[in-house]
């Protein structure tokens, strides 16, 4: 399976700006990206980022073991957003820095839980997780709760200029 994630420069900057904001106790910010999907040739998937839902300040829980812990209300809002809009949803956070970011072990464990929750309420869609740096992104997607996550192969940032990068 070949997965490409497309996002406009304007939306990506909006997301990065939100994720840079300080929180009173969380070490990092997180949010959710809604996306449309296009399938081609049975083996290619195009993910088209549409909108961004930031996690509200009151939906973070104090926890010193992780950068940000979300309360159930944050997840409920994102699940409702997916259902009402009929979109795929990607959990997103930033590791800042320059270059290709990677998921930490905690990111992988927690993201898999998010993705499975979204598949329960929107099983006909693909869902996933992204981690951003200041210039690139990495991603994972899941189609089926009984299958492992699939890496996003390439990203396209639509703006002037258009930027493309891949995980390899």
Protein Blocks (a to p, Z undefined) as FASTA:
>chain_A
ZZdddddfklmmmmmmmmmpccfkbcbdcdddddddddeehlaccdddfbdcdddfklpc
cdfkbmbdcdfklmmmmmmmmmmnopacdddddeejedjddddfklmmmmmmmmmmmmmm
mmmbccddddddfkbccddddfbfkbccdddfbdcddddddddddfZZ
